[in-house]
Amino acid sequence: MTVYGIKTCGSVRKALKFFKEHNIEYDFVDFKKEQVDEAKIREWLKKTTIEKLFNNRGTKYRTLKLKDLNLDEEGKIEWLAKENMLIKRPVIEYNDKLIVGFDEELYRDVFL
């Protein structure tokens, strides 16, 4: 299992705490140290939607004034690859699943 995110994100911290409490092993990829490229984002989009993956409520989205650009899906994919902080966190690759965000109930169903 691979968890993508940043350690300072509240949702990522909750997810990592959940895994630690349940002795679930994972690899962690820090967006601040390792850039996720467009190929990886397109791979994720085979398992989830751009709406789930693209964080249009975060600081980075507002700072870049992306609302004004009225982006289509291709535009959003380009921005996600350019600026990983726009990816909703955490992103978890588990078996053939992709889980985006923290949802304790879902985590219990999937991981326990």
Secondary structure, 3 states (H helix, E strand, C coil): CEEEECCCCHHHHHHHHHHHHCCCCCEEEECCCCCCCHHHHHHHCCCCCHHHHECCCCHHHHHCCHHHHCCCHHHHHHHHHHCHHHECCCEEEECCEEEECCCHHHHHHHHC
